Amino acid sequence: MSSATTAKPASNPAPDGWTEMSDEQLLLAYRSDGADGAFEALVRRYERELYSYLFRYLGDAEMAEDAFQAAFLQVHLKRDQFEEGRSFRPWLYTIATNQSIDAQRRNRRHRILSLDRRSESEEGSPSGSLADLLVGCEPEAGLNLERDERRQWVRQAVLDLPEQLRGAVILVYYQGFKYREAADVLAIPVGTVKSRLNAALHKLSDSWQASHADES
């Protein structure tokens, strides 16, 4: 506790001061001093990114908004459980993912939107869109319509994936999480993240080949 006190930021910096602090410093300021400005800065920092994730996970704007509010309520309630030295972002995503799962179970709704955005290429995670990876090659010039149809097919096919596989796909292929980060969010080993992604790709590939058999 003494080390936390030493590293503790000022209780009430100027409004712009919050933006210069790391996520972890903001949570520490809120936990130690009850600095509402620090908590509000965290909410503002993640409102677009996290809401976008929740909307794509749940497929419903109202449910996503409710899950967002519930996630930050849990951040407030569990602030004392946050371990020093841990990264805030994966911890937040773990909470948000659990809120999404609870929301789905309560509402019996299983939809995901917009998985066609290409993920950033970074070490420790796959690059390229899920649709292009599934088919195994880029479409030839002039075949944009076929490419759009392919992406639409992938979006629909992902709806049928089991929840565990679907969660790994969203985190890695849309949110751009590295394998280790996704493992932290899902509270599973890195190897399990990879195996779930492989299983998802095999299922999607089998479905693709079955549904496009007449085109061969």
Backbone as CSV, one residue per row, in Angstrom:
resi,resn,N_x,N_y,N_z,CA_x,CA_y,CA_z,C_x,C_y,C_z
1,MET,0.829,-1.198,0.000,0.000,0.000,0.000,0.860,1.243,0.000
2,SER,2.041,1.153,0.669,2.915,2.312,0.712,3.456,2.646,-0.669
3,SER,3.764,1.607,-1.490,4.252,1.873,-2.833,3.188,2.521,-3.678
4,ALA,1.910,2.085,-3.479,0.815,2.680,-4.237,0.670,4.139,-3.873
5,THR,0.868,4.440,-2.569,0.738,5.818,-2.133,1.829,6.679,-2.761
6,THR,3.032,6.119,-2.872,4.140,6.873,-3.453,3.880,7.197,-4.912
7,ALA,3.282,6.219,-5.648,3.060,6.399,-7.081,1.776,7.151,-7.380
8,LYS,1.017,7.475,-6.348,-0.320,8.039,-6.519,-0.259,9.414,-7.175
9,PRO,-1.105,9.642,-8.224,-1.132,10.954,-8.848,-1.849,11.956,-7.954
10,ALA,-1.772,13.220,-8.336,-2.460,14.254,-7.568,-3.946,13.996,-7.565
11,SER,-4.597,14.326,-6.439,-6.010,14.012,-6.284,-6.887,14.772,-7.262
12,ASN,-6.600,16.040,-7.451,-7.470,16.855,-8.281,-6.670,17.700,-9.269
13,PRO,-6.120,17.070,-10.289,-5.392,17.843,-11.285,-6.356,18.686,-12.111
14,ALA,-5.794,19.546,-12.952,-6.644,20.326,-13.852,-7.390,19.376,-14.763
15,PRO,-8.566,19.771,-15.309,-9.365,18.887,-16.168,-8.557,18.207,-17.255
16,ASP,-7.604,18.973,-17.912,-6.830,18.308,-18.955,-5.822,17.335,-18.371
17,GLY,-5.488,17.450,-17.062,-4.493,16.574,-16.449,-4.885,15.125,-16.474
18,TRP,-6.177,14.850,-16.375,-6.621,13.451,-16.391,-6.238,12.776,-17.710
19,THR,-6.312,13.522,-18.806,-6.061,12.910,-20.113,-4.608,12.491,-20.283
20,GLU,-3.714,13.065,-19.476,-2.303,12.735,-19.596,-1.926,11.502,-18.772
21,MET,-2.838,11.023,-17.948,-2.550,9.881,-17.082,-2.874,8.564,-17.785
22,SER,-2.180,7.521,-17.381,-2.467,6.191,-17.903,-3.779,5.680,-17.301
23,ASP,-4.324,4.643,-17.913,-5.540,4.023,-17.374,-5.330,3.602,-15.923
24,GLU,-4.183,2.997,-15.676,-3.904,2.479,-14.343,-3.790,3.605,-13.313
25,GLN,-3.186,4.730,-13.716,-3.086,5.878,-12.809,-4.465,6.454,-12.498
26,LEU,-5.331,6.478,-13.503,-6.680,6.997,-13.288,-7.454,6.123,-12.314
27,LEU,-7.359,4.801,-12.498,-8.078,3.908,-11.593,-7.524,4.025,-10.180
28,LEU,-6.204,4.169,-10.063,-5.583,4.320,-8.756,-6.059,5.605,-8.073
29,ALA,-6.151,6.696,-8.835,-6.623,7.961,-8.273,-8.066,7.835,-7.797
30,TYR,-8.877,7.122,-8.570,-10.275,6.939,-8.179,-10.386,6.044,-6.949
31,ARG,-9.582,4.972,-6.929,-9.642,4.024,-5.822,-9.093,4.635,-4.529
32,SER,-8.014,5.375,-4.639,-7.353,5.895,-3.447,-8.028,7.139,-2.891
33,ASP,-8.455,8.037,-3.777,-8.955,9.337,-3.345,-10.424,9.573,-3.652
34,GLY,-11.069,8.620,-4.352,-12.455,8.846,-4.748,-12.580,9.995,-5.728
35,ALA,-11.551,10.166,-6.585,-11.538,11.270,-7.545,-12.504,10.972,-8.687
36,ASP,-13.679,11.600,-8.644,-14.687,11.344,-9.674,-14.178,11.704,-11.065
37,GLY,-13.352,12.737,-11.159,-12.827,13.133,-12.459,-12.018,12.037,-13.114
38,ALA,-11.315,11.251,-12.308,-10.521,10.150,-12.851,-11.421,9.071,-13.440
39,PHE,-12.503,8.754,-12.736,-13.439,7.735,-13.229,-14.110,8.220,-14.511
40,GLU,-14.524,9.477,-14.523,-15.166,10.039,-15.712,-14.204,10.043,-16.901
41,ALA,-12.928,10.280,-16.633,-11.932,10.255,-17.707,-11.804,8.853,-18.303
42,LEU,-11.873,7.820,-17.459,-11.830,6.443,-17.952,-13.040,6.130,-18.822
43,VAL,-14.213,6.574,-18.366,-15.432,6.332,-19.142,-15.328,7.005,-20.503
44,ARG,-14.891,8.257,-20.521,-14.765,8.984,-21.796,-13.732,8.323,-22.706
45,ARG,-12.657,7.850,-22.112,-11.572,7.248,-22.897,-12.030,5.983,-23.612
46,TYR,-12.931,5.247,-22.994,-13.347,3.956,-23.562,-14.760,3.950,-24.135
47,GLU,-15.453,5.087,-24.097,-16.866,5.050,-24.469,-17.086,4.617,-25.914
48,ARG,-16.272,5.060,-26.841,-16.471,4.678,-28.241,-15.951,3.269,-28.510
49,GLU,-14.724,3.006,-28.062,-14.107,1.692,-28.315,-14.910,0.559,-27.683
50,LEU,-15.252,0.710,-26.409,-15.929,-0.379,-25.708,-17.370,-0.531,-26.172
51,TYR,-18.041,0.590,-26.418,-19.412,0.489,-26.925,-19.431,-0.208,-28.282
52,SER,-18.456,0.126,-29.137,-18.370,-0.517,-30.450,-18.212,-2.027,-30.301
53,TYR,-17.346,-2.440,-29.377,-17.152,-3.873,-29.123,-18.448,-4.526,-28.644
54,LEU,-19.110,-3.887,-27.697,-20.346,-4.444,-27.137,-21.458,-4.493,-28.181
55,PHE,-21.524,-3.488,-29.033,-22.553,-3.482,-30.079,-22.344,-4.629,-31.058
56,ARG,-21.085,-4.859,-31.404,-20.799,-5.950,-32.333,-20.982,-7.319,-31.668
57,TYR,-20.742,-7.373,-30.394,-20.923,-8.635,-29.672,-22.405,-8.948,-29.505
58,LEU,-23.206,-7.942,-29.205,-24.614,-8.145,-28.875,-25.552,-7.892,-30.047
59,GLY,-25.144,-7.041,-30.985,-25.980,-6.765,-32.144,-27.199,-5.924,-31.842
60,ASP,-27.177,-5.210,-30.745,-28.344,-4.415,-30.347,-27.843,-3.182,-29.596
61,ALA,-28.261,-1.997,-30.046,-27.749,-0.751,-29.469,-28.152,-0.586,-28.002
62,GLU,-29.398,-0.902,-27.682,-29.861,-0.728,-26.301,-29.155,-1.694,-25.358
63,MET,-29.004,-2.946,-25.797,-28.300,-3.923,-24.979,-26.836,-3.527,-24.790
64,ALA,-26.228,-2.996,-25.851,-24.831,-2.575,-25.769,-24.673,-1.423,-24.774
65,GLU,-25.595,-0.474,-24.808,-25.535,0.647,-23.874,-25.701,0.167,-22.436
66,ASP,-26.637,-0.759,-22.225,-26.847,-1.308,-20.878,-25.602,-2.051,-20.391
67,ALA,-24.997,-2.829,-21.300,-23.799,-3.589,-20.930,-22.632,-2.652,-20.636
68,PHE,-22.539,-1.562,-21.382,-21.490,-0.572,-21.145,-21.633,0.026,-19.742
69,GLN,-22.854,0.431,-19.412,-23.095,1.004,-18.088,-22.819,-0.029,-16.991
70,ALA,-23.251,-1.266,-17.232,-23.040,-2.326,-16.239,-21.555,-2.612,-16.062
71,ALA,-20.795,-2.560,-17.162,-19.356,-2.833,-17.085,-18.658,-1.802,-16.207
72,PHE,-18.986,-0.536,-16.397,-18.321,0.495,-15.584,-18.855,0.524,-14.156
73,LEU,-20.066,0.053,-13.968,-20.541,-0.115,-12.593,-19.693,-1.171,-11.892
74,GLN,-19.361,-2.249,-12.609,-18.512,-3.292,-12.043,-17.088,-2.783,-11.802
75,VAL,-16.598,-1.905,-12.686,-15.284,-1.293,-12.457,-15.301,-0.541,-11.129
76,HIS,-16.394,0.192,-10.889,-16.542,0.920,-9.623,-16.582,-0.047,-8.434
77,LEU,-17.394,-1.083,-8.559,-17.575,-2.002,-7.441,-16.335,-2.842,-7.159
78,LYS,-15.572,-3.156,-8.215,-14.426,-4.058,-8.076,-13.086,-3.325,-8.095
79,ARG,-13.115,-2.009,-7.950,-11.878,-1.232,-8.061,-10.821,-1.687,-7.064
80,ASP,-11.251,-2.148,-5.881,-10.278,-2.595,-4.885,-9.677,-3.955,-5.234
81,GLN,-10.297,-4.667,-6.182,-9.784,-5.985,-6.579,-8.751,-5.893,-7.703
82,PHE,-8.613,-4.692,-8.285,-7.659,-4.532,-9.381,-6.238,-4.688,-8.854
83,GLU,-5.495,-5.612,-9.454,-4.139,-5.915,-8.978,-3.125,-4.937,-9.553
84,GLU,-2.280,-4.420,-8.671,-1.239,-3.505,-9.102,-0.310,-4.205,-10.079
85,GLY,0.059,-3.508,-11.140,0.929,-4.087,-12.151,0.164,-4.722,-13.286
86,ARG,-1.153,-4.854,-13.138,-1.976,-5.435,-14.199,-2.396,-4.334,-15.173
87,SER,-2.633,-4.712,-16.419,-3.092,-3.750,-17.416,-4.608,-3.567,-17.290
88,PHE,-5.049,-2.321,-17.344,-6.466,-2.024,-17.145,-7.335,-2.493,-18.317
89,ARG,-6.850,-2.323,-19.547,-7.690,-2.594,-20.720,-8.183,-4.044,-20.778
90,PRO,-7.312,-5.054,-20.665,-7.824,-6.427,-20.667,-8.775,-6.694,-19.509
91,TRP,-8.507,-6.099,-18.361,-9.397,-6.266,-17.195,-10.775,-5.704,-17.507
92,LEU,-10.823,-4.527,-18.123,-12.097,-3.918,-18.502,-12.837,-4.790,-19.514
93,TYR,-12.104,-5.311,-20.504,-12.739,-6.156,-21.516,-13.263,-7.458,-20.920
94,THR,-12.573,-7.986,-19.923,-13.068,-9.183,-19.243,-14.413,-8.886,-18.593
95,ILE,-14.494,-7.778,-17.894,-15.743,-7.386,-17.238,-16.834,-7.171,-18.279
96,ALA,-16.509,-6.448,-19.355,-17.504,-6.148,-20.386,-17.991,-7.409,-21.094
97,THR,-17.062,-8.335,-21.332,-17.445,-9.591,-21.981,-18.403,-10.389,-21.096
98,ASN,-18.116,-10.437,-19.816,-19.010,-11.137,-18.891,-20.395,-10.487,-18.852
99,GLN,-20.438,-9.157,-18.899,-21.722,-8.468,-18.933,-22.476,-8.786,-20.226
100,SER,-21.750,-8.923,-21.329,-22.376,-9.266,-22.608,-22.970,-10.668,-22.573
101,ILE,-22.215,-11.595,-22.012,-22.701,-12.975,-21.913,-23.970,-13.026,-21.065
102,ASP,-23.956,-12.311,-19.952,-25.145,-12.262,-19.095,-26.328,-11.665,-19.840
103,ALA,-26.072,-10.606,-20.606,-27.154,-9.954,-21.355,-27.733,-10.898,-22.401
104,GLN,-26.872,-11.647,-23.081,-27.347,-12.595,-24.088,-28.197,-13.694,-23.456
105,ARG,-27.757,-14.170,-22.328,-28.512,-15.247,-21.680,-29.871,-14.754,-21.200
106,ARG,-29.897,-13.503,-20.734,-31.177,-12.954,-20.277,-32.126,-12.730,-21.433
107,ASN,-31.627,-12.303,-22.547,-32.495,-11.920,-23.662,-32.640,-12.990,-24.742
108,ARG,-31.836,-14.058,-24.646,-31.906,-15.134,-25.642,-31.685,-14.603,-27.051
109,ARG,-30.765,-13.650,-27.166,-30.500,-13.080,-28.480,-29.036,-13.303,-28.819
110,HIS,-28.790,-13.754,-30.044,-27.421,-14.076,-30.447,-27.159,-13.517,-31.844
111,ARG,-26.812,-12.227,-31.885,-26.478,-11.606,-33.161,-25.163,-10.848,-33.031
112,ILE,-24.396,-10.824,-34.123,-23.166,-10.035,-34.182,-23.196,-9.258,-35.494
113,LEU,-22.690,-8.018,-35.475,-22.662,-7.208,-36.685,-21.228,-6.822,-37.051
114,SER,-21.026,-6.598,-38.341,-19.819,-5.939,-38.854,-18.502,-6.558,-38.430
115,LEU,-18.253,-7.787,-38.915,-16.948,-8.400,-38.677,-16.028,-8.234,-39.886
116,ASP,-16.456,-7.370,-40.838,-15.695,-7.289,-42.077,-14.564,-6.278,-42.021
117,ARG,-14.425,-5.545,-40.907,-13.337,-4.585,-40.804,-12.010,-5.323,-40.680
118,ARG,-11.046,-4.926,-41.436,-9.740,-5.598,-41.410,-9.015,-5.240,-40.128
119,SER,-8.444,-6.250,-39.478,-7.692,-5.986,-38.250,-6.297,-5.489,-38.604
120,GLU,-5.703,-4.744,-37.681,-4.346,-4.242,-37.872,-3.368,-5.412,-37.783
121,SER,-2.350,-5.365,-38.621,-1.313,-6.395,-38.553,-0.367,-6.068,-37.406
122,GLU,-0.262,-6.965,-36.429,0.634,-6.736,-35.305,1.164,-8.056,-34.805
123,GLU,2.291,-8.018,-34.173,2.944,-9.234,-33.694,2.053,-9.949,-32.700
124,GLY,1.927,-11.246,-32.874,1.156,-12.028,-31.925,-0.311,-12.121,-32.272
125,SER,-0.731,-11.659,-33.446,-2.127,-11.793,-33.852,-2.179,-11.885,-35.366
126,PRO,-3.231,-12.509,-35.918,-3.325,-12.648,-37.366,-3.648,-11.319,-38.012
127,SER,-3.321,-11.175,-39.298,-3.649,-9.958,-40.019,-4.563,-10.300,-41.185
128,GLY,-5.227,-9.288,-41.719,-6.153,-9.509,-42.815,-7.556,-9.762,-42.316
129,SER,-8.519,-9.589,-43.201,-9.905,-9.786,-42.794,-10.218,-11.264,-42.654
130,LEU,-11.195,-11.564,-41.839,-11.595,-12.950,-41.637,-12.086,-13.556,-42.943
131,ALA,-12.793,-12.767,-43.733,-13.323,-13.278,-44.995,-12.200,-13.682,-45.943
132,ASP,-11.190,-12.822,-46.074,-10.084,-13.133,-46.975,-9.279,-14.326,-46.469
133,LEU,-9.090,-14.418,-45.155,-8.369,-15.551,-44.586,-9.118,-16.851,-44.839
134,LEU,-10.424,-16.802,-44.722,-11.249,-17.990,-44.911,-11.132,-18.530,-46.325
135,VAL,-11.232,-17.633,-47.301,-11.168,-18.058,-48.691,-9.739,-18.373,-49.099
136,GLY,-8.777,-17.684,-48.471,-7.386,-18.026,-48.704,-6.681,-17.174,-49.726
137,CYS,-7.373,-16.166,-50.286,-6.717,-15.303,-51.255,-7.508,-14.020,-51.402
138,GLU,-6.844,-12.997,-51.935,-7.537,-11.745,-52.204,-8.347,-11.894,-53.482
139,PRO,-9.484,-11.230,-53.578,-10.259,-11.304,-54.813,-9.524,-10.599,-55.942
140,GLU,-9.752,-11.049,-57.153,-9.117,-10.422,-58.298,-9.735,-9.047,-58.536
141,ALA,-8.999,-8.225,-59.300,-9.496,-6.880,-59.592,-10.835,-6.976,-60.307
142,GLY,-11.752,-6.080,-59.948,-13.058,-6.052,-60.603,-14.084,-6.961,-59.976
143,LEU,-13.700,-7.659,-58.881,-14.641,-8.588,-58.258,-15.093,-8.071,-56.889
144,ASN,-15.273,-6.767,-56.771,-15.670,-6.180,-55.488,-17.023,-6.694,-55.015
145,LEU,-17.926,-6.940,-55.968,-19.244,-7.445,-55.589,-19.117,-8.804,-54.938
146,GLU,-18.294,-9.679,-55.517,-18.090,-11.001,-54.929,-17.455,-10.874,-53.549
147,ARG,-16.566,-9.919,-53.399,-15.920,-9.723,-52.109,-16.946,-9.296,-51.065
148,ASP,-17.837,-8.387,-51.430,-18.880,-7.954,-50.502,-19.801,-9.105,-50.136
149,GLU,-20.153,-9.938,-51.114,-21.014,-11.084,-50.845,-20.312,-12.072,-49.906
150,ARG,-19.006,-12.230,-50.098,-18.241,-13.124,-49.234,-18.272,-12.636,-47.792
151,ARG,-18.063,-11.331,-47.615,-18.076,-10.778,-46.266,-19.451,-10.926,-45.628
152,GLN,-20.486,-10.714,-46.434,-21.837,-10.876,-45.906,-22.066,-12.318,-45.468
153,TRP,-21.552,-13.262,-46.230,-21.695,-14.676,-45.878,-20.972,-14.961,-44.563
154,VAL,-19.752,-14.412,-44.409,-18.988,-14.654,-43.195,-19.713,-14.083,-41.982
155,ARG,-20.252,-12.874,-42.113,-20.988,-12.274,-40.988,-22.125,-13.182,-40.554
156,GLN,-22.838,-13.724,-41.530,-23.967,-14.594,-41.199,-23.493,-15.908,-40.587
157,ALA,-22.402,-16.464,-41.146,-21.903,-17.754,-40.657,-21.395,-17.646,-39.224
158,VAL,-20.820,-16.516,-38.861,-20.295,-16.350,-37.507,-21.423,-16.389,-36.480
159,LEU,-22.629,-16.022,-36.903,-23.771,-16.075,-35.989,-24.009,-17.479,-35.453
160,ASP,-23.608,-18.479,-36.236,-23.869,-19.869,-35.847,-22.735,-20.481,-35.020
161,LEU,-21.643,-19.750,-34.840,-20.546,-20.290,-34.049,-20.936,-20.387,-32.577
162,PRO,-20.437,-21.391,-31.870,-20.658,-21.457,-30.418,-20.102,-20.201,-29.757
163,GLU,-20.668,-19.850,-28.625,-20.309,-18.603,-27.942,-18.814,-18.488,-27.665
164,GLN,-18.171,-19.575,-27.228,-16.742,-19.525,-26.903,-15.908,-19.201,-28.129
165,LEU,-16.233,-19.826,-29.253,-15.478,-19.575,-30.480,-15.741,-18.161,-30.978
166,ARG,-16.979,-17.737,-30.884,-17.368,-16.415,-31.364,-16.624,-15.311,-30.606
167,GLY,-16.514,-15.473,-29.282,-15.826,-14.466,-28.482,-14.377,-14.297,-28.901
168,ALA,-13.691,-15.401,-29.150,-12.285,-15.330,-29.569,-12.158,-14.663,-30.931
169,VAL,-13.077,-14.983,-31.838,-13.050,-14.389,-33.173,-13.221,-12.874,-33.106
170,ILE,-14.176,-12.410,-32.313,-14.433,-10.967,-32.226,-13.227,-10.237,-31.647
171,LEU,-12.684,-10.745,-30.553,-11.569,-10.056,-29.907,-10.349,-9.961,-30.818
172,VAL,-10.019,-11.048,-31.505,-8.791,-11.085,-32.296,-8.977,-10.464,-33.678
173,TYR,-10.065,-10.828,-34.376,-10.214,-10.392,-35.754,-10.888,-9.030,-35.894
174,TYR,-11.653,-8.611,-34.924,-12.240,-7.280,-35.037,-11.569,-6.275,-34.109
175,GLN,-11.453,-6.614,-32.824,-10.898,-5.662,-31.876,-9.375,-5.548,-31.977
176,GLY,-8.741,-6.486,-32.694,-7.305,-6.398,-32.887,-6.477,-6.794,-31.672
177,PHE,-7.055,-7.582,-30.763,-6.306,-8.031,-29.593,-5.250,-9.044,-30.018
178,LYS,-4.098,-8.990,-29.369,-3.107,-10.045,-29.543,-3.607,-11.279,-28.805
179,TYR,-3.009,-12.424,-29.130,-3.450,-13.664,-28.506,-3.390,-13.583,-26.976
180,ARG,-2.288,-13.030,-26.457,-2.134,-12.965,-25.006,-3.169,-12.038,-24.379
181,GLU,-3.462,-10.938,-25.048,-4.474,-10.015,-24.531,-5.855,-10.671,-24.533
182,ALA,-6.167,-11.371,-25.623,-7.453,-12.069,-25.684,-7.529,-13.143,-24.603
183,ALA,-6.418,-13.796,-24.342,-6.380,-14.819,-23.289,-6.676,-14.199,-21.931
184,ASP,-6.147,-13.005,-21.680,-6.419,-12.315,-20.419,-7.899,-11.978,-20.298
185,VAL,-8.479,-11.493,-21.383,-9.898,-11.115,-21.361,-10.784,-12.326,-21.088
186,LEU,-10.480,-13.433,-21.768,-11.325,-14.624,-21.672,-10.933,-15.533,-20.503
187,ALA,-9.839,-15.180,-19.807,-9.363,-15.961,-18.668,-9.062,-17.408,-19.064
188,ILE,-8.359,-17.547,-20.194,-7.959,-18.868,-20.694,-6.502,-18.783,-21.146
189,PRO,-5.819,-19.920,-21.291,-4.439,-19.893,-21.782,-4.366,-19.412,-23.232
190,VAL,-3.195,-18.908,-23.610,-2.988,-18.452,-24.986,-3.241,-19.593,-25.968
191,GLY,-2.791,-20.786,-25.603,-3.002,-21.928,-26.488,-4.472,-22.208,-26.751
192,THR,-5.305,-21.939,-25.747,-6.742,-22.161,-25.916,-7.341,-21.128,-26.864
193,VAL,-6.845,-19.906,-26.794,-7.301,-18.875,-27.740,-7.001,-19.339,-29.162
194,LYS,-5.779,-19.804,-29.385,-5.389,-20.250,-30.723,-6.222,-21.442,-31.177
195,SER,-6.464,-22.370,-30.262,-7.236,-23.553,-30.646,-8.687,-23.180,-30.961
196,ARG,-9.232,-22.208,-30.205,-10.607,-21.765,-30.496,-10.686,-21.072,-31.849
197,LEU,-9.669,-20.257,-32.153,-9.648,-19.601,-33.457,-9.520,-20.634,-34.575
198,ASN,-8.653,-21.616,-34.375,-8.500,-22.666,-35.383,-9.798,-23.438,-35.574
199,ALA,-10.462,-23.748,-34.454,-11.731,-24.471,-34.543,-12.778,-23.636,-35.276
200,ALA,-12.804,-22.335,-34.984,-13.766,-21.451,-35.648,-13.494,-21.402,-37.145
201,LEU,-12.225,-21.270,-37.518,-11.873,-21.199,-38.935,-12.202,-22.505,-39.659
202,HIS,-11.979,-23.642,-38.988,-12.327,-24.927,-39.603,-13.836,-25.034,-39.823
203,LYS,-14.602,-24.618,-38.832,-16.065,-24.668,-38.977,-16.528,-23.769,-40.113
204,LEU,-15.978,-22.557,-40.158,-16.359,-21.622,-41.209,-15.927,-22.123,-42.583
205,SER,-14.727,-22.702,-42.637,-14.230,-23.224,-43.909,-15.090,-24.373,-44.415
206,ASP,-15.473,-25.285,-43.504,-16.332,-26.403,-43.898,-17.682,-25.896,-44.399
207,SER,-18.230,-24.896,-43.694,-19.519,-24.336,-44.100,-19.404,-23.647,-45.455
208,TRP,-18.283,-22.942,-45.638,-18.064,-22.245,-46.911,-18.021,-23.242,-48.073
209,GLN,-17.234,-24.293,-47.900,-17.106,-25.269,-48.965,-18.428,-25.967,-49.248
210,ALA,-19.185,-26.257,-48.184,-20.478,-26.922,-48.368,-21.455,-26.018,-49.109
211,SER,-21.468,-24.751,-48.766,-22.444,-23.837,-49.354,-22.052,-23.371,-50.753
212,HIS,-20.762,-23.560,-51.104,-20.296,-23.125,-52.426,-19.828,-24.313,-53.272
213,ALA,-20.301,-25.497,-52.914,-19.855,-26.705,-53.633,-20.200,-26.640,-55.115
214,ASP,-21.344,-26.051,-55.447,-21.789,-26.006,-56.836,-20.921,-25.082,-57.695
215,GLU,-20.121,-24.210,-57.039,-19.315,-23.252,-57.787,-17.983,-23.865,-58.200
216,SER,-17.633,-25.065,-57.625,-16.339,-25.661,-57.956,-16.387,-26.316,-59.319
